[in-house]
Amino acid sequence: MGLEERRRREKDNRKQAILRAARKLFFDRGFKAVTVEQIARRAELSKGAIYLHFRSKEEMYTQILLNDIAAFQKKISTLLQSGDSPTDMFVKFSRIYIDFFLNDRELFRILMTFMLNTEQMNLPAQMNDHIVKATNKQAEVMEGILQIGIDQGQFPKTINLRRYRNAIWGLLNGIISLHLFTGRADNREGIIRSTIDDSLQVFLRGLASEVVKGPKKEE
């Protein structure tokens, strides 16, 4: 390994150490309460070393979210080309979503903090827009599944794609939020999985039934 390559790896390792420290502190204390000095201490680096990699804690927060959103997007990127039925695609989407956040509960809390308190985060507009655009890619996958269902005649042609994708997203986040940090730890995962499976099936059966009923066109 050459000197330049070694330096690059050392720089990347320090950057990842900073992000790990920041993620843990954001989760434990909340975004506003965390300072760059605290992140530096947890990462066992000087404050000056932090600023060699990041201009602010807002940039660190943004990078944490973007990295994790990208990782999730990679997991769901092939769903639309799987050839599965729309119902099966949504089931797979939901299970990937559950697995992702059960394996990293810090990420779920950080993401919910951003979604519920966007204005209070005071992120620069460019950073905020970057996160929103990255998050919207997940929504586009859900809209794609709905569109496949419409094209195949399994879902009514008159549904509002954005409204229904938001309903499914809300279902997932709501159930995870309700159970992830409450109740007995030994059966928490099972409750989340079974509740989402049952609720999603009810939702999709209701959606499919509208094809037979011939619903009124939504505005």
Secondary structure, DSSP 8 states (H G I E B T S, - for coil): --HHHHHHHHHHHHHHHHHHHHHHHHHHH-TTT--HHHHHHHHT--HHHHHHH-S-HHHHHHHHHHHHHHHHHHHHTTGGGS---HHHHHHHHHHHHHHHHHS-HHHHHHHHHHHHSHHHHT--HHHHHHHHHHHHHHHHHHHHHHHHHHHTTSS-TT--HHHHHHHHHHHHHHHHHHHHTSS-HHHHHHHHHHHHHHHHHHHHHHHHHHHHH------
